[in-house]
Amino acid sequence: MQSTVIAHCLCDAGFTGIAAEGCQLCATGTYKNMSGPDACALCPAGKYLSLQGATSKRQAQILKQYP
């Protein structure tokens, strides 16, 4: 039986894609803070996320600069 509830058709925050086709975790270095089919966004310049499925750019850490 197929769902008619729109929320059942959307990928959660931290995931991208269309739920009916399978949601994918946001890759390292990206995040998505809302439900829907939107692509995951890149971290702000100079920051990086080392985990997959991030839901906020606030999770990003400053890249360490090595001499």
Beta strands, then each sheet from edge to edge (+ up, - down):
strand 1: 15-16
strand 2: 24-25
strand 3: 30-31
strand 4: 41-42
strand 5: 47-48
strand 6: 61-62
sheet 1: 1+ 2-
sheet 2: 3+ 4-
sheet 3: 5+ 6-
end
